[in-house]
Amino acid sequence: MTHSATNATLVTHPSDMSQSVRSDLRGILARVVADIGLSQTRTAKLCSTDQPTLSKVLSGRSDSVSTDQLLRWLVQLGCKVDIAVRYAPDGCPGSIRASFDE
């Protein structure tokens, strides 16, 4: 099993955390879309969205799409999404990240 993870982002401000997670999820979505090999039009239909919206997200302009929506799209594309929360080691600040495991 290959593990591909994004870098953890330090928790500083809630909007920064949200932006970081959306960016991570956008990258994961782009990888999944490439792996399944469908056109953006077909992928958009599977995700119950339109191709222009999907294209914007895949090109890094995901501000208009929520974290929840990105997670739903991944599930609609056949991904299993798990969310795990654990304590940071003593003396370390909290962090947040999204990662993709094959």
Solvent accessible surface area in square Angstrom, and as a share of the most:
residue,aa,sasa,rsa
1,M,202,0.90
2,T,85,0.50
3,H,107,0.48
4,S,47,0.30
5,A,46,0.36
6,T,45,0.26
7,N,135,0.69
8,A,58,0.45
9,T,49,0.28
10,L,105,0.52
11,V,66,0.38
12,T,104,0.60
13,H,100,0.44
14,P,91,0.57
15,S,67,0.43
16,D,71,0.37
17,M,47,0.21
18,S,43,0.28
19,Q,79,0.35
20,S,18,0.12
21,V,19,0.11
22,R,37,0.14
23,S,54,0.35
24,D,18,0.09
25,L,10,0.05
26,R,59,0.22
27,G,31,0.30
28,I,16,0.08
29,L,0,0.00
30,A,32,0.25
31,R,78,0.28
32,V,8,0.05
33,V,14,0.08
34,A,77,0.60
35,D,92,0.47
36,I,69,0.35
37,G,62,0.60
38,L,71,0.35
39,S,66,0.43
40,Q,64,0.28
41,T,72,0.42
42,R,117,0.43
43,T,0,0.00
44,A,2,0.01
45,K,136,0.58
46,L,62,0.31
47,C,0,0.00
48,S,94,0.60
49,T,37,0.21
50,D,75,0.39
51,Q,63,0.28
52,P,78,0.49
53,T,41,0.24
54,L,0,0.00
55,S,34,0.22
56,K,101,0.43
57,V,1,0.00
58,L,31,0.15
59,S,72,0.47
60,G,42,0.40
61,R,145,0.53
62,S,4,0.03
63,D,106,0.55
64,S,103,0.67
65,V,10,0.06
66,S,57,0.37
67,T,34,0.20
68,D,86,0.44
69,Q,48,0.22
70,L,0,0.00
71,L,37,0.18
72,R,127,0.46
73,W,4,0.01
74,L,6,0.03
75,V,84,0.48
76,Q,82,0.36
77,L,20,0.10
78,G,70,0.67
79,C,33,0.20
80,K,170,0.72
81,V,54,0.31
82,D,109,0.56
83,I,143,0.72
84,A,80,0.62
85,V,139,0.80
86,R,176,0.64
87,Y,214,0.81
88,A,45,0.35
89,P,96,0.60
90,D,149,0.77
91,G,88,0.85
92,C,69,0.41
93,P,81,0.51
94,G,35,0.34
95,S,62,0.40
96,I,60,0.30
97,R,105,0.38
98,A,16,0.12
99,S,45,0.29
100,F,37,0.16
101,D,79,0.41
102,E,96,0.43
